[in-house]
Amino acid sequence: MAEKTGSPMRPPLPDFKNPPVAEVALSLQFDSLQLFRVPHLGLLWEQYRLTFPKFEEHPPLPAAVEWFGLPTSGGFAPQVELLTVPPMPRCWFVNERGSELVQIQQDRFVFNWRKLKEDDLYPRYEYVQAGFEKQLQVLRGFLTKENVGDIVPNQCEVTYVNQLLSGQGWEQPGQLDRLVTIWKNQYSDQFLKEPEDVRLSMRYVIRDDDKPVGRLHVNIEPRFSTIHQLPVIVISLTARGAPRTKDEAGVLDFFQIGRKWIVSAFASITTNDMHRNWGRLDEC
């Protein structure tokens, strides 16, 4: 996870020469566009098709909202929505290489970059954000032309997926203590030894000016990399929250906050040995 950013007034974010980033996604959730229906997807693809010639259908993502100041249990009855029409699919418009894609459904727009080959280099966050802004404008223009509604943001997400390859500081999935600072392979007696593997899930409140603005979700689990044909430990970090203002400026502002939390948290939870393997460039 490498990020080059900063100013004389603000210290740079953690920066690595060879980051283990495998995917970055910027997601905007908005109030559902009820007039946006299946026939519009075909028309919309024509707007994207030159850059994203491949098309896939997937189930829609469920709405995700970070709430604050509400009881954690009790007092709230589940809301049941009776659907009069089948839910619309989530469509992927994918570029020729498969390394970039746009995801669109009635209440969500996502732009992804993903690593598909071993020699694919992470193009940095600024590239991903520029792609998000450019392709979002295509959608906005289409919605205006077809008179099917406006995008009213309600939640934003920044997601980084990192793949830590076996043979680079660790050999077995149970050796998570070599990779992250938040897991110690220690016990009160000698009964248990190294685990077969470890899965961790955590969340943190994101604060800006000491006010909660979202949450950082961290998930760590063993997988297998089809690119490298090796076991990997995947560290996924998602920052989610509501934008301060319900416009694109508010969305981009939250993206910057989420990015800062993700990059800083990734450096915080990974070990100095791994930082040396990735070639940490900033002073820590």
SEVORO-137668 format. One record per residue (C-alpha): x, y, z; residue in one letter. Coordinates in nm, 4 decimals. Example, Ala and Ser with C-alpha at 12.3 -4.5 7.8 and 13.67 -1.06 7.14 Angstrom:
2
{{1.2300, -0.4500, 0.7800}, 'a'}
{{1.3670, -0.1060, 0.7140}, 's'}
END
This chain:
284
{{0.0000, 0.0000, 0.0000}, 'm'}
{{0.1911, 0.3010, -0.1231}, 'a'}
{{0.0668, 0.6547, -0.1224}, 'e'}
{{0.2590, 0.9659, -0.2145}, 'k'}
{{0.0822, 1.2620, -0.0701}, 't'}
{{0.1466, 1.5426, 0.1687}, 'g'}
{{0.2209, 1.9126, 0.1984}, 's'}
{{0.4429, 2.1384, 0.4095}, 'p'}
{{0.1530, 2.1615, 0.6549}, 'm'}
{{0.0671, 1.7918, 0.6634}, 'r'}
{{0.3011, 1.4922, 0.6985}, 'p'}
{{0.2946, 1.2388, 0.4152}, 'p'}
{{0.1038, 0.9156, 0.4397}, 'l'}
{{0.2923, 0.5865, 0.4732}, 'p'}
{{0.4596, 0.5054, 0.1425}, 'd'}
{{0.6047, 0.1800, 0.0084}, 'f'}
{{0.8123, 0.1194, -0.3032}, 'k'}
{{0.6552, -0.2226, -0.3676}, 'n'}
{{0.3121, -0.2230, -0.2020}, 'p'}
{{0.1060, -0.5445, -0.1856}, 'p'}
{{-0.2059, -0.3716, -0.3245}, 'v'}
{{-0.4177, -0.6055, -0.5384}, 'a'}
{{-0.7352, -0.3974, -0.5748}, 'e'}
{{-0.8726, -0.0517, -0.4999}, 'v'}
{{-1.2399, 0.0449, -0.5263}, 'a'}
{{-1.4177, 0.3761, -0.4832}, 'l'}
{{-1.7908, 0.3372, -0.4252}, 's'}
{{-2.0742, 0.5880, -0.4098}, 'l'}
{{-2.4115, 0.4839, -0.2674}, 'q'}
{{-2.7028, 0.7153, -0.3428}, 'f'}
{{-3.0795, 0.7370, -0.3053}, 'd'}
{{-3.2351, 0.4712, -0.5271}, 's'}
{{-3.3235, 0.5834, -0.8803}, 'l'}
{{-3.6684, 0.4281, -0.9116}, 'q'}
{{-3.7082, 0.5383, -1.2744}, 'l'}
{{-3.3783, 0.3746, -1.3715}, 'f'}
{{-3.4805, 0.0346, -1.5090}, 'r'}
{{-3.3295, -0.2585, -1.6992}, 'v'}
{{-3.3712, -0.1067, -2.0508}, 'p'}
{{-3.1582, 0.1874, -1.9402}, 'h'}
{{-2.8632, -0.0431, -1.8733}, 'l'}
{{-2.8331, -0.1337, -2.2406}, 'g'}
{{-2.8495, 0.2308, -2.3404}, 'l'}
{{-2.5971, 0.3205, -2.0713}, 'l'}
{{-2.3505, 0.0551, -2.1862}, 'w'}
{{-2.3340, 0.2303, -2.5227}, 'e'}
{{-2.1891, 0.5298, -2.3382}, 'q'}
{{-1.9195, 0.3145, -2.1765}, 'y'}
{{-1.8633, 0.0504, -2.4404}, 'r'}
{{-1.5649, 0.2060, -2.6169}, 'l'}
{{-1.3601, 0.2000, -2.2949}, 't'}
{{-1.5328, -0.0924, -2.1239}, 'f'}
{{-1.6291, -0.3413, -2.3983}, 'p'}
{{-1.7079, -0.6338, -2.1655}, 'k'}
{{-2.0361, -0.6771, -1.9779}, 'f'}
{{-2.1265, -0.8880, -1.6733}, 'e'}
{{-2.4383, -0.9206, -1.4571}, 'e'}
{{-2.4236, -0.9705, -1.0805}, 'h'}
{{-2.6727, -0.9570, -0.7913}, 'p'}
{{-2.7170, -0.6067, -0.6488}, 'p'}
{{-2.5130, -0.5046, -0.3468}, 'l'}
{{-2.7245, -0.4508, -0.0335}, 'p'}
{{-2.7470, -0.1014, 0.1086}, 'a'}
{{-2.4785, -0.0328, 0.3697}, 'a'}
{{-2.5024, 0.2563, 0.6159}, 'v'}
{{-2.2867, 0.3477, 0.9148}, 'e'}
{{-2.5126, 0.4724, 1.1955}, 'w'}
{{-2.4041, 0.6565, 1.5095}, 'f'}
{{-2.5938, 0.7358, 1.8275}, 'g'}
{{-2.8482, 0.4539, 1.7879}, 'l'}
{{-2.9061, 0.1594, 2.0241}, 'p'}
{{-2.7185, -0.1534, 1.9229}, 't'}
{{-3.0184, -0.3788, 1.9913}, 's'}
{{-3.3868, -0.3582, 2.0717}, 'g'}
{{-3.6369, -0.0857, 2.0030}, 'g'}
{{-3.6302, -0.1130, 1.6254}, 'f'}
{{-3.8601, -0.3379, 1.4259}, 'a'}
{{-3.7272, -0.4707, 1.0936}, 'p'}
{{-3.8582, -0.2880, 0.7904}, 'q'}
{{-4.0123, -0.5125, 0.5247}, 'v'}
{{-4.0340, -0.3802, 0.1711}, 'e'}
{{-4.2793, -0.5480, -0.0651}, 'l'}
{{-4.1259, -0.5586, -0.4108}, 'l'}
{{-4.3675, -0.5056, -0.6987}, 't'}
{{-4.0946, -0.5675, -0.9573}, 'v'}
{{-3.7850, -0.7917, -0.9470}, 'p'}
{{-3.4684, -0.6208, -0.8226}, 'p'}
{{-3.2408, -0.4837, -1.0926}, 'm'}
{{-2.9037, -0.6509, -1.1444}, 'p'}
{{-2.5695, -0.4904, -1.0775}, 'r'}
{{-2.3867, -0.4484, -1.4068}, 'c'}
{{-2.0139, -0.4574, -1.4591}, 'w'}
{{-1.8643, -0.2728, -1.7543}, 'f'}
{{-1.5083, -0.4089, -1.7856}, 'v'}
{{-1.2124, -0.2871, -1.9911}, 'n'}
{{-1.0349, -0.5153, -2.2394}, 'e'}
{{-0.7576, -0.6176, -1.9973}, 'r'}
{{-1.0035, -0.6713, -1.7143}, 'g'}
{{-0.7999, -0.4463, -1.4851}, 's'}
{{-1.0615, -0.1703, -1.4562}, 'e'}
{{-1.4378, -0.1835, -1.4270}, 'l'}
{{-1.7425, 0.0248, -1.3550}, 'v'}
{{-2.0232, -0.1232, -1.1421}, 'q'}
{{-2.3702, 0.0286, -1.1628}, 'i'}
{{-2.7010, -0.0520, -0.9965}, 'q'}
{{-3.0061, 0.1528, -0.8977}, 'q'}
{{-2.8368, 0.2967, -0.5892}, 'd'}
{{-2.4642, 0.2433, -0.6391}, 'r'}
{{-2.1716, 0.3457, -0.8602}, 'f'}
{{-1.8290, 0.1826, -0.8172}, 'v'}
{{-1.4978, 0.2211, -0.9982}, 'f'}
{{-1.2387, -0.0567, -0.9490}, 'n'}
{{-0.8754, -0.1089, -1.0339}, 'w'}
{{-0.7478, -0.4639, -0.9832}, 'r'}
{{-0.4217, -0.6505, -1.0317}, 'k'}
{{-0.4546, -0.9427, -1.2730}, 'l'}
{{-0.0915, -1.0262, -1.3589}, 'k'}
{{0.2200, -1.0479, -1.1472}, 'e'}
{{0.3857, -0.7565, -1.3274}, 'd'}
{{0.0820, -0.5253, -1.2983}, 'd'}
{{0.1834, -0.2155, -1.1040}, 'l'}
{{-0.0527, -0.0300, -0.8730}, 'y'}
{{-0.1142, 0.3025, -1.0520}, 'p'}
{{-0.1643, 0.4930, -0.7231}, 'r'}
{{-0.4734, 0.6391, -0.5663}, 'y'}
{{-0.4813, 0.9563, -0.7753}, 'e'}
{{-0.5279, 0.7485, -1.0905}, 'y'}
{{-0.8189, 0.5564, -0.9371}, 'v'}
{{-0.9910, 0.8723, -0.8178}, 'q'}
{{-0.9529, 1.0336, -1.1603}, 'a'}
{{-1.1121, 0.7250, -1.3155}, 'g'}
{{-1.3994, 0.7409, -1.0687}, 'f'}
{{-1.4655, 1.1082, -1.1424}, 'e'}
{{-1.4487, 1.0632, -1.5194}, 'k'}
{{-1.6815, 0.7635, -1.5345}, 'q'}
{{-1.9253, 0.9124, -1.2817}, 'l'}
{{-1.9686, 1.2095, -1.5140}, 'q'}
{{-2.0700, 0.9683, -1.7900}, 'v'}
{{-2.3436, 0.8291, -1.5658}, 'l'}
{{-2.4592, 1.1738, -1.4569}, 'r'}
{{-2.4845, 1.2878, -1.8172}, 'g'}
{{-2.6866, 0.9806, -1.9098}, 'f'}
{{-2.9299, 1.0239, -1.6201}, 'l'}
{{-2.9872, 1.3849, -1.7170}, 't'}
{{-3.0390, 1.2993, -2.0824}, 'k'}
{{-3.2873, 1.0217, -2.0033}, 'e'}
{{-3.4588, 1.2259, -1.7282}, 'n'}
{{-3.4521, 0.9372, -1.4784}, 'v'}
{{-3.3333, 1.1254, -1.1690}, 'g'}
{{-3.0350, 1.2828, -0.9979}, 'd'}
{{-2.7614, 1.1239, -0.7878}, 'i'}
{{-2.8095, 1.2132, -0.4197}, 'v'}
{{-2.5167, 1.0618, -0.2232}, 'p'}
{{-2.5803, 0.8992, 0.1146}, 'n'}
{{-2.2720, 0.6809, 0.1770}, 'q'}
{{-1.9184, 0.6552, 0.0411}, 'c'}
{{-1.6699, 0.3687, 0.0511}, 'e'}
{{-1.2985, 0.3345, -0.0080}, 'v'}
{{-1.1668, -0.0218, -0.0252}, 't'}
{{-0.8096, -0.1500, -0.0508}, 'y'}
{{-0.7347, -0.5211, -0.0903}, 'v'}
{{-0.3767, -0.6273, -0.0133}, 'n'}
{{-0.2279, -0.9701, -0.0874}, 'q'}
{{0.0709, -1.0767, 0.1211}, 'l'}
{{0.2476, -1.3624, -0.0594}, 'l'}
{{0.3838, -1.6668, 0.1210}, 's'}
{{0.7614, -1.6959, 0.1051}, 'g'}
{{0.7952, -1.3237, 0.1716}, 'q'}
{{0.8328, -1.3101, 0.5488}, 'g'}
{{0.6085, -1.6088, 0.6250}, 'w'}
{{0.5474, -1.9671, 0.5094}, 'e'}
{{0.2283, -2.0966, 0.6767}, 'q'}
{{-0.1117, -1.9224, 0.7258}, 'p'}
{{-0.0808, -1.9683, 1.1021}, 'g'}
{{0.2241, -1.7397, 1.1125}, 'q'}
{{0.0145, -1.4250, 1.1105}, 'l'}
{{0.2233, -1.2787, 1.3935}, 'd'}
{{0.5046, -1.2278, 1.1416}, 'r'}
{{0.2796, -1.0050, 0.9317}, 'l'}
{{0.0567, -0.8044, 1.1626}, 'v'}
{{0.1070, -0.6342, 1.4960}, 't'}
{{-0.2413, -0.7084, 1.6301}, 'i'}
{{-0.1983, -1.0878, 1.6490}, 'w'}
{{0.0502, -1.2541, 1.8829}, 'k'}
{{0.0960, -1.6291, 1.8619}, 'n'}
{{0.1266, -1.6631, 2.2395}, 'q'}
{{-0.0522, -1.8867, 2.4934}, 'y'}
{{-0.0732, -1.9308, 2.8705}, 's'}
{{0.0563, -2.2893, 2.8500}, 'd'}
{{0.2068, -2.5407, 2.6031}, 'q'}
{{-0.1138, -2.7175, 2.4991}, 'f'}
{{-0.1675, -2.5371, 2.1686}, 'l'}
{{0.0977, -2.4627, 1.9096}, 'k'}
{{0.0858, -2.2616, 1.5885}, 'e'}
{{-0.2694, -2.2515, 1.4438}, 'p'}
{{-0.3449, -2.3918, 1.1013}, 'e'}
{{-0.4679, -2.0488, 0.9940}, 'd'}
{{-0.6062, -1.7274, 1.1416}, 'v'}
{{-0.8966, -1.5028, 1.0449}, 'r'}
{{-0.9493, -1.1621, 1.2025}, 'l'}
{{-1.2207, -0.8999, 1.1701}, 's'}
{{-1.2116, -0.5567, 1.3326}, 'm'}
{{-1.3751, -0.2188, 1.2997}, 'r'}
{{-1.2764, 0.1266, 1.4150}, 'y'}
{{-1.4641, 0.4561, 1.4350}, 'v'}
{{-1.3314, 0.7108, 1.1843}, 'i'}
{{-1.3116, 1.0546, 1.3400}, 'r'}
{{-1.2547, 1.3896, 1.1758}, 'd'}
{{-1.2177, 1.6919, 1.4042}, 'd'}
{{-1.2965, 1.4446, 1.6844}, 'd'}
{{-1.6408, 1.3717, 1.5371}, 'k'}
{{-1.7432, 1.0246, 1.4144}, 'p'}
{{-1.7838, 1.0349, 1.0360}, 'v'}
{{-1.7633, 0.6667, 0.9463}, 'g'}
{{-1.6068, 0.3303, 1.0251}, 'r'}
{{-1.3001, 0.1441, 0.9130}, 'l'}
{{-1.3593, -0.2288, 0.8592}, 'h'}
{{-1.0519, -0.4539, 0.8574}, 'v'}
{{-1.0638, -0.8197, 0.7552}, 'n'}
{{-0.7682, -1.0589, 0.7440}, 'i'}
{{-0.7942, -1.4102, 0.6009}, 'e'}
{{-0.5893, -1.6748, 0.4165}, 'p'}
{{-0.6599, -1.7370, 0.0484}, 'r'}
{{-0.4875, -1.8676, -0.2636}, 'f'}
{{-0.3568, -1.6349, -0.5340}, 's'}
{{-0.4360, -1.7518, -0.8870}, 't'}
{{-0.1938, -1.4890, -1.0179}, 'i'}
{{0.1076, -1.6166, -0.8246}, 'h'}
{{-0.0151, -1.9743, -0.7605}, 'q'}
{{0.0760, -1.9275, -0.3959}, 'l'}
{{-0.1026, -1.9028, -0.0596}, 'p'}
{{-0.1648, -1.5425, 0.0423}, 'v'}
{{-0.2890, -1.3525, 0.3429}, 'i'}
{{-0.5474, -1.0992, 0.2271}, 'v'}
{{-0.5875, -0.7790, 0.4268}, 'i'}
{{-0.8974, -0.5886, 0.3170}, 's'}
{{-0.9725, -0.2424, 0.4530}, 'l'}
{{-1.2956, -0.0532, 0.3834}, 't'}
{{-1.3686, 0.2995, 0.5043}, 'a'}
{{-1.7398, 0.3825, 0.4884}, 'r'}
{{-1.9404, 0.6870, 0.5922}, 'g'}
{{-2.1704, 0.9672, 0.4869}, 'a'}
{{-2.0353, 1.2670, 0.2950}, 'p'}
{{-2.0576, 1.6042, 0.4672}, 'r'}
{{-2.2435, 1.7448, 0.1688}, 't'}
{{-2.4660, 1.5573, -0.0750}, 'k'}
{{-2.2642, 1.6459, -0.3830}, 'd'}
{{-1.9507, 1.5277, -0.5596}, 'e'}
{{-1.7285, 1.7570, -0.3519}, 'a'}
{{-1.8576, 1.5915, -0.0355}, 'g'}
{{-1.7953, 1.2476, -0.1840}, 'v'}
{{-1.4365, 1.3264, -0.2815}, 'l'}
{{-1.3748, 1.4779, 0.0606}, 'd'}
{{-1.4815, 1.1562, 0.2322}, 'f'}
{{-1.2678, 0.9542, -0.0101}, 'f'}
{{-0.9646, 1.1521, 0.1079}, 'q'}
{{-1.0527, 1.0874, 0.4724}, 'i'}
{{-1.1115, 0.7181, 0.4052}, 'g'}
{{-0.7899, 0.6848, 0.2096}, 'r'}
{{-0.5904, 0.8453, 0.4907}, 'k'}
{{-0.7382, 0.6092, 0.7479}, 'w'}
{{-0.6856, 0.3008, 0.5327}, 'i'}
{{-0.3244, 0.3739, 0.4397}, 'v'}
{{-0.2322, 0.4786, 0.7931}, 's'}
{{-0.4131, 0.1806, 0.9489}, 'a'}
{{-0.2466, -0.0655, 0.7113}, 'f'}
{{0.0955, 0.0615, 0.8147}, 'a'}
{{-0.0077, 0.0516, 1.1802}, 's'}
{{-0.1257, -0.3106, 1.1789}, 'i'}
{{0.1609, -0.4557, 0.9715}, 't'}
{{0.5054, -0.5290, 1.1108}, 't'}
{{0.8283, -0.3387, 1.0542}, 'n'}
{{0.9784, -0.6505, 0.8961}, 'd'}
{{0.7079, -0.6456, 0.6299}, 'm'}
{{0.7612, -0.2712, 0.5817}, 'h'}
{{1.1243, -0.3425, 0.4994}, 'r'}
{{1.0192, -0.6123, 0.2528}, 'n'}
{{0.7940, -0.3625, 0.0747}, 'w'}
{{1.0555, -0.0856, 0.0831}, 'g'}
{{0.9004, 0.1721, 0.3122}, 'r'}
{{1.0024, 0.5175, 0.1918}, 'l'}
{{0.8569, 0.7614, 0.4448}, 'd'}
{{1.0006, 0.8215, 0.7878}, 'e'}
{{0.8029, 0.6362, 1.0543}, 'c'}
END
